[in-house]
Structures are given as C-alpha cells and as structure tokens.
Amino acid sequence: MKKKLIAAVTCCSMVLALGACSGETGNGGNGGNGGNGGNQGNADNKLKVGVILVGDENEGYTYAHIKGIQDAQKSIGADKIDVQWKYSVGEDASCYDACMELADEGCQLIITNSYGHQTHAQQAASELKDVTFVSMTGDTAANSGLSNFKNAFTEVYESRYVSGVVAGMKLEELIKDNKLTDKNYDADGNVRIGYVGAYPYAEVVSGYTAFYLGIKSVVENVAMEVKYTNSWFDITAEGEAANAMISDGCVIIGQHADSTGAPAAIEAALKDGTVCYSVGYNIDMLSVAPNAALTSATNDWSVYYKYAFQTMLDGKDIKTDWAEGYDQGAVAITALGSSCAAGTQEKVDQVIADLKADKLHVFDINSFTVDGKKVESHHIDMNGDFDNEDPEDVEAIKDGYFHESFFRSAPSFDIRIDGISEPK
C-alpha cells in the first residue's frame, strides 16, 4: 500500500528509509482498458502530472517512486512532462484534498503511491471525469465502474523469490561450513529464518511466501517466523522485531517494511559474533549493513511511469490494471553483498532466465502445502466482500501454479502455507 527531489539516496536518508509497501493486494498485467481517451495531452503536447506521495525521499519506497518518475521524465523529455509534487500526504481526507488541488492546477494525470490513498483518489476520480487517476498498489479500479481510475503494481514477488535464492545460497554455505548451532534449528530439524512484515496484508503475505520459497528451493529444511510491526515505517519496531528473531535463532531475516532498522540490528548482531544475515527491500542496504546485507528485492518504477506518460501523450488510455516483472525490467535485486556465497550470481542469473522463459513459477503448487496437502484451488475476492462465494471471484490456480498479479495488478496471494508461522 508511501520534499524535494534528490539525485541519489544519501547516507542519512538510507538510515531513515527502506522501501515502503503500499497496502493490500491486487492484480494487474492483464487488466482491460477503460475508455477515458479525452483527457490525454494538451495543446502544446505537454502532459501535466500530479504526484501524491505518502512520504518523501527519506523513505525508500517513496524515493523509488520519485526516482522512477524522474527517470521517466528524463527519458521522454522534460519539455513534455510537467510534474507537480505533494509530499508526506496522509492516507486520509488530505489525499482527496491534494487530488482536488492538483486538478485545479491543471493536472491531467494524478498518481498516488500508497494503498491507503486509494479510497480518496477513487472519490476524486468519480467527481473529475476528465482527469485520469492512478492508485499505485490498489485493487479496486477494475470494479469501480470508472474509466478514469487505474491501478498499477510490479510483480515484485519475482524479485522477492530471487532474493530468497540469494539467502538460500548463503544458508547452504553456512550449513556446509558448520557455522550453525543447535539454537539455529527447531525441534523438527529445520533451520530458523525470519521476516519483518508491516501488516498481514496479502501484499506482505505474497512477498514473504515468495521469499521463503526462494530459500526453500536451495535448502529444503527451513522454517520461517514472521513478526509484524503494524507500520510501514518504524525504525525502532523493525529493529526490535529483528532482534527478537535473532534471539530465537533465526539465521536469515528478510523484510517488507520501510526502514533500515532491521538490517542495522542484524549488522550489530553479526559484529558481536552472532551468525545472522539480512535481505532488505527497495534500496541497497550495504551502507548500513556492509557485512550482514546480502541483497534487497527492489522495483524499477520508471518502467511503469514511462509507459503511463507516453501512453497519455499519445492520446491513448492507460490499462486499468498494470503489472510487470523481470520480463520488462520492472523488478530486480540490488548488488550482491560481499558476504554472499560463491556462485550466487550464476545461480541468480539462471533463476531470472527461467522466470523470463516461463520455466519457473514462483507459486508452483508442487512447492508448498497447507496442512500437509497440495492446494489445487483458490479463489481471489474481486469485490472486497471476502465471502469467497461471490460469483465475481476468480480461480487463481491453473496450469499448476497460482497466477499472481494476473487478474488485478496488486498481489492477491494470501494463502498461509506450511513452514511459516505468524502471530494469530
């Protein structure tokens, strides 16, 4: 569910940020197009874009959007894209107010970057039919009945899986080198790993499951503990969650939260002699965890913004739901840390190639179970009523895997699989 612009993340901002998530789920890439062709471009072929951000450049998720917009603007031409910025806008009525202000300033395209903005952006879209609104990470556009309201997200579950493979390679090395102790194993002989999550939304569940399955593809006997902070950005809470899992014996700790709190805590523990390593989100964590950080799953938002801006300039309609992954370069992992196991890059290259070639599916139903059984059917709620009986709900599992980000753009994988525990 995310002021001035900066050209690069500074060390100070790295301490304060990571990669915020946006909220719950949705699914995209294959969504249909609306019919809002009357609001693209203007007389001088310049597109005026309003951007509403939940944070600023000191928060990794928002910084990723800022950089993506800047890169798209530079690629298309600064003379063609005029951007108006609204920073640190809450997920409340102030978002609606910001939408109306940007529309009054002549913006033809208005983008919000956090899930909590969606309701307010949709309200504005219902009142301003000549303005196109995009709610990033949202999930209601397809059923909104509004041709000028859109959702977009990346297929970040792919890069989370790949970051899990990186972690799995490190774990395999630690096992072979006899670096683990009894504390690092549970009663069933599984290696303990952890994950700091913001909220129990499907976006987070999808991400941590993909991460877990990536590790499990290398080391079979792993069990993952998830702790929630109930905030997208809380350095203290994220650090405390990581420390609690380190105390539990977790060797690898991933995250879907917005600060560097967890990597910093893991780095400190590693320096004190505890075997533990970090996998981050959105930004390179090597500046705060040079020894503990292995990599981070990340997004390249410029891919979407180039598409959206150019589509508008061409007088065409943006897809109602958009989602892309490695195929279009919309997701990636950051540079591998020096602590990564030998052969990690080669393994990563092969996994990415298999994802692109459709030889590997992150949520292959042969790779996980629920209560010891294979999951061969699961419906996605498309209307927000969560009754799992609505005729509008769709079957997400076909051809042997769960089709994430297919029926709507934001993630919808919310299955709690065996091997992962979280607070009740």
Protein Blocks (a to p, Z undefined) as FASTA:
>chain_A
ZZaddfbdcfklmmmpccddfblcddeflmccdddfklgccfkopacdddddfbdfkbmk
lmmmmmmmmmmmmmnopklpccdddehiacbfklmmmmmmmmmnopabdcdfbfklmmmm
mmmmmmmmmbccddehiaklmmnopakbccddddfklmmmmmmmmmmmmmmmmmmnopac
fklpcfkopacdddddfbfcfklmmmmmmmmmmmmmmmmbacdddddehiabdfklmmmm
mmmmmmnopabdcdddfbfklmmmmmmmmmnopacddddehiacklmmmmlpnbdcdddf
klmmmmmmmmmmnopacdfbdcddfknopaccddddfkbcehklmmmmmmmmmmmnopac
fklcklbceehiacfbdcddfkononopafkbccfbgghiacehklbmbdcbfcdcehia
cdZZ
